[in-house]
Amino acid sequence: MTGWWRRNRVALVATLVLAPLTVGIVFQNEWGGFREGRPVEPVDVAVGADTDFGTTTWRVDGADRIRWSSDPGVERELPVGTDLVVVHMTVIPHAIVDWASEGCTLMLDEADGDRSARTWEPASSSYLDLDFDDPTTTGCDSTRLGRYEAAVGFLVPVDAGEDADLRLAVQTVDQLPRYLRITL
């Protein structure tokens, strides 16, 4: 070994060890934070099953599909070539004094294996007639105390769900990265 290599071998070995270690630690910290804030771990639930998730028990009771060309679709003035998928659910906050049900984010997706091919957010009631016949809340209501029924409408293309399952995703902030996934 030459004199230069002998004098600098400790620094070189330290650099070879510490540089990848530093990159790995920074990557782990950043990736962990990114992953924790996204819904990436589905908890599969059957329609009609009560599921404790967070501070609430959730149950999807079923879904109705209203075609744009049907009488209810024409009454609601659905855009041509669309369907309104209405998901009915029961929300039961756990019995904690003065505790309302937690808010949530609801999404409807079309399955492509274990991933989503297409995704839809709830339809806006300012754009569509979402006034349902029964007394329900549209979506999750964090101001409600006690059990309540909810109906959520999703405006989807007519071909949505023809070749794949439609799935409802229920996300709550305190449970991320886990989320409920219900195949309709």
C-alpha distance (Angstrom), angle and dihedral (degrees) to the residues before:
residue distance angle dihedral
M1 . . .
T2 3.75 . .
G3 3.76 121.2 .
W4 3.80 94.3 -104.7
W5 3.82 94.1 54.1
R6 3.79 91.1 45.9
R7 3.82 92.9 51.2
N8 3.83 94.7 46.4
R9 3.82 103.4 35.4
V10 3.84 94.3 101.4
A11 3.81 91.5 51.2
L12 3.80 91.9 46.2
V13 3.80 93.5 49.3
A14 3.82 90.3 46.6
T15 3.80 90.0 51.2
L16 3.81 92.1 48.5
V17 3.81 90.6 51.3
L18 3.81 101.8 36.8
A19 3.83 99.7 44.0
P20 3.84 95.6 61.2
L21 3.80 90.6 37.8
T22 3.82 90.9 54.4
V23 3.80 92.0 47.7
G24 3.82 90.2 48.6
I25 3.81 93.9 50.2
V26 3.81 93.3 47.6
F27 3.81 91.1 46.7
Q28 3.82 92.1 49.2
N29 3.81 92.8 49.8
E30 3.79 93.5 48.0
W31 3.82 95.6 41.6
G32 3.80 92.1 47.0
G33 3.82 91.7 53.9
F34 3.79 92.0 45.5
R35 3.79 92.7 48.9
E36 3.81 95.2 45.4
G37 3.81 90.9 57.8
R38 3.81 96.3 51.9
P39 3.81 132.3 70.6
V40 3.80 101.5 -112.2
E41 3.83 104.7 135.6
P42 3.81 110.9 67.9
V43 3.79 120.9 -157.2
D44 3.81 103.7 -154.5
V45 3.80 114.6 -140.6
A46 3.81 131.1 179.1
V47 3.79 122.8 -123.7
G48 3.80 108.8 -94.3
A49 3.81 95.2 22.7
D50 3.81 120.0 124.6
T51 3.79 109.8 -129.6
D52 3.78 126.7 -172.8
F53 3.78 106.6 -141.6
G54 3.77 121.3 163.8
T55 3.78 111.1 -35.2
T56 3.79 93.8 -27.1
T57 3.79 141.4 68.8
W58 3.81 111.2 -131.9
R59 3.79 129.1 -163.2
V60 3.78 127.5 175.7
D61 3.80 105.3 -149.8
G62 3.79 96.3 -170.5
A63 3.78 145.0 -70.3
D64 3.79 136.3 -104.4
R65 3.78 126.0 -154.4
I66 3.80 119.1 -148.2
R67 3.81 114.8 -165.1
W68 3.78 118.0 -142.7
S69 3.81 90.5 -126.1
S70 3.83 95.5 51.0
D71 3.81 122.4 95.9
P72 3.84 93.0 -104.8
G73 3.82 88.8 46.6
V74 3.80 92.2 51.5
E75 3.83 90.6 46.5
R76 3.80 90.0 52.9
E77 3.82 90.5 44.9
L78 3.79 94.0 -126.6
P79 3.80 113.2 -171.8
V80 3.81 115.7 -100.5
G81 3.80 112.2 -89.3
T82 3.79 96.1 22.9
D83 3.78 138.4 105.3
L84 3.77 129.1 -154.5
V85 3.81 111.5 -133.7
V86 3.81 108.9 -160.7
V87 3.81 115.1 -163.3
H88 3.82 116.2 -160.4
M89 3.79 117.5 -154.7
T90 3.78 141.1 169.6
V91 3.79 117.9 -137.1
I92 3.81 119.3 -162.8
P93 3.82 116.4 -177.7
H94 3.79 112.4 -150.1
A95 3.80 115.8 -101.3
I96 3.79 101.1 -91.6
V97 3.80 119.2 140.9
D98 3.81 111.7 -100.1
W99 3.78 91.8 -5.9
A100 3.77 117.2 139.8
S101 3.77 123.2 -160.1
E102 3.75 112.5 -83.3
G103 3.75 119.5 -106.8
C104 3.76 118.6 -108.8
T105 3.76 144.4 -170.9
L106 3.79 116.6 -122.5
M107 3.79 124.1 -160.2
L108 3.79 132.5 172.6
D109 3.77 117.7 -147.5
E110 3.75 138.7 179.6
A111 3.79 112.4 -126.5
D112 3.78 121.5 -121.2
G113 3.78 101.1 177.5
D114 3.78 105.8 -61.2
R115 3.80 94.5 -22.6
S116 3.79 134.2 67.7
A117 3.79 120.3 -98.6
R118 3.82 95.0 -173.4
T119 3.80 132.2 3.4
W120 3.81 133.2 -159.2
E121 3.79 133.4 -165.9
P122 3.81 121.9 -143.4
A123 3.80 113.5 -74.8
S124 3.78 117.1 -104.9
S125 3.79 115.0 -109.0
S126 3.80 88.9 -147.9
Y127 3.81 88.6 65.0
L128 3.81 101.6 36.2
D129 3.78 135.8 36.0
L130 3.80 100.0 -106.8
D131 3.78 95.1 162.5
F132 3.78 100.7 132.4
D133 3.82 121.8 -157.1
D134 3.79 95.9 -121.3
P135 3.81 123.4 62.5
T136 3.78 103.0 -95.4
T137 3.74 141.4 144.9
T138 3.78 116.0 -118.7
G139 3.78 103.3 -124.2
C140 3.78 129.9 -31.7
D141 3.78 116.5 -19.9
S142 3.79 115.3 -162.0
T143 3.82 90.9 -170.5
R144 3.81 94.5 62.2
L145 3.78 120.6 101.3
G146 3.77 117.7 -156.1
R147 3.78 132.0 3.7
Y148 3.79 119.4 -23.6
E149 3.78 140.0 169.1
A150 3.79 119.4 -121.9
A151 3.78 133.9 -168.7
V152 3.78 122.7 -165.5
G153 3.80 124.1 -168.9
F154 3.81 124.0 -150.5
L155 3.80 121.4 -169.8
V156 3.82 107.3 -143.3
P157 3.82 136.4 168.3
V158 3.81 114.2 -93.7
D159 3.81 91.2 -110.7
A160 3.82 93.6 55.9
G161 3.77 110.6 121.3
E162 3.82 95.9 8.9
D163 3.80 95.5 114.2
A164 3.80 98.6 18.7
D165 3.79 140.9 32.8
L166 3.78 122.7 -90.1
R167 3.81 113.1 -131.5
L168 3.78 131.4 -167.0
A169 3.81 116.2 -141.2
V170 3.82 118.3 -156.6
Q171 3.80 113.9 -165.8
T172 3.80 127.9 -175.6
V173 3.79 121.8 -176.3
D174 3.80 96.0 -128.9
Q175 3.83 92.5 54.7
L176 3.81 100.2 48.1
P177 2.99 131.3 157.2
R178 3.85 83.6 34.3
Y179 3.81 119.8 70.3
L180 3.80 136.8 171.2
R181 3.81 116.6 -104.9
I182 3.80 117.3 -167.6
T183 3.81 120.1 -175.5
L184 3.81 108.1 -142.9
